[in-house]
Amino acid sequence: MTTKVHIPVWVASVQEDFRLILDIVTVLAAASAGGFLASVLRQPVLLGYLLAGILVGPAGLGWIKEIVQVETLAQFGVTFLLFTLGVEFSLKELRKVRGIAIGGGILQISLTILITAVLAVASGWLTPVQGIFLGAVLSLSSTAVVLKSLTETNQMGTPQAQAMLGILIVQDLAVGLMLAVLPALDYPLPELAGSVGKALLEIGLVGLGAVVAGIWLVPGFLRLLAQRENKEVFLLGVISLCVGIALLTDRIGISSEIGAFIAGLMISEVEYADQTLDYVEPLRDVFAALFFAAIGMLIDPSFIASHLLLILTLVGLVMVGKLLIIAPLVRLFRYSLSAAVLVGLGLSQIGEFSFVLASEGQSLGLVSRQTYLLIVSTTAVTLLITPFLLKLAPRLFAWLEGIPAFARWLESGERPRAVAPDTPARGHVVVCGYGQVGQDIVRLLEARHHELLVIDQSERVIQQLRSRGIPYVYGNAASALVLEKANLPQARTLVIALPDRMSIRLCLKRALELAPQLDVVVRATHKEDIEQLYQLGAREVVHPEFEASLGLCSHVLLELGEPLAIIQQEILTIRNSHYRDLRPLHPSCLIPTPLSWLTEQTALSTALDPTHNGTGNLSNGKSGSHLAWWEHWQRPVQYH
């Protein structure tokens, strides 16, 4: 006789909760190991997260059998990822790319859906409704993967990165519209139009509410939290705001991710934006690892292996097709050819929201189980490829630029779009790039009445220059055809302050081809580029981080009583070595100086500057003495 054992409900609940905790710990541990391995192999860490998810998921070792609960937590990863994106990508930045974002984003989605539907129906593979659905799935790209990859490769400040983010925002906003329209795809046209109109109205009302709350409610709420001067209270309040708005938008039919992004935009213009970002970023990274691992769990290696040729063919068609759609569209908005190709490569994958659309389409009967698995597998493979593309594409362009035929093709069509009528003929300073650094340089040169010329490819920037009466050339500064219009052989100096490393190298190389003796000063965006830029012919290469270190350290040393001459000598040594002394583990310039040399240099410092009192401080002790010291050690440096 068997005895039935009754397990209390609360015991079963505890066991289920413990299983969830164990699953989360397993996923995080696997993601940590995968990320570490990817980092050791110098690959993007998100690739390690994806592979970790495949390993521990149902199709791998089977350690995680219930994916639903992990996916729910992983959704927080995307929520926080888009929230921090909204905080970083302020409304001012959004306005800069509104043309490519709205126009390019809408055109890209529409063309992808149209072309996919036509090809699917023409091949007899799908019905028109299924073709439209598949086009909607393929039109989306991965905000999470692209954002993570751009951040890891230090490309966030480049024109192509801004264009990618602008298009991705429109794609993400379109997800809510797609989800609202999907159930009505088989309905008559009036009902379909009604669904579209309702979704657009909801998006518009959410946008209006976000503007109102961002102006009148959110700043006061954050100020109230900050007044408590308690980090935990501020963090919990910000998380509640983010998740609350995300749940609200999800409730009304717009994706929760878009709600999180809107919440970030609302905070981006508030004085506490940086503090918010600092608190939320660690949480974002943890949940983002869960998210990418959860995507890995959806991948079935056995299905991919059994349909490998078909999936690889679909991956090739999708990525090449999206590249051929996106690159010409970006080019229409007057981006350089190289930037357009990079944007096309960056957005050629299928996004994580496609998993949501594919699942919804399967439940509505729009696609079969086989087609659903093909969509999921193809999406997963494109997500695995994307980090490599975004990492290798700039290097590939840098290598190809040395091939004359490719360089001529790259430069084709890169003619100046406008040239100011008062362009100086000789003795002027040419500034390439009118970002924050370029603006500061122009402001200083204007104050000293030096003739100058600015080269930029932003229409907004050209309008500013035109209104201020500053001579300009409207075009890509990396193009020889544009540089010719700047009269470089007659110029005194060229300042290159462009945002991306490929354009910097091309600009430097082509400028010196036109004027080999030209004095060229370059801002390096990466430490690895310093020596290469010197080898290409730059007279001086400035790295912002190293210069900030020198400025901070020199002030500290002065306050600590170090002799002025020794500080000057060390700074000149560091600059003469191309910052090499700051890069090794044991900087040679930081070896303590012999006392005899110290005494000699102190005497020299006193002779050079009568106000110097021998203690490293100037006799009047005012801040103006620091200005005199600054001007003194900023004299030109003779390089080896």
Order of alpha helices (4+ residues) and beta strands (2+ residues): alpha-alpha-alpha-alpha-alpha-alpha-alpha-alpha-alpha-alpha-alpha-alpha-alpha-alpha-alpha-alpha-alpha-alpha-alpha-beta-beta-alpha-beta-alpha-beta-alpha-beta-alpha-beta-alpha-beta-alpha-alpha-alpha-alpha
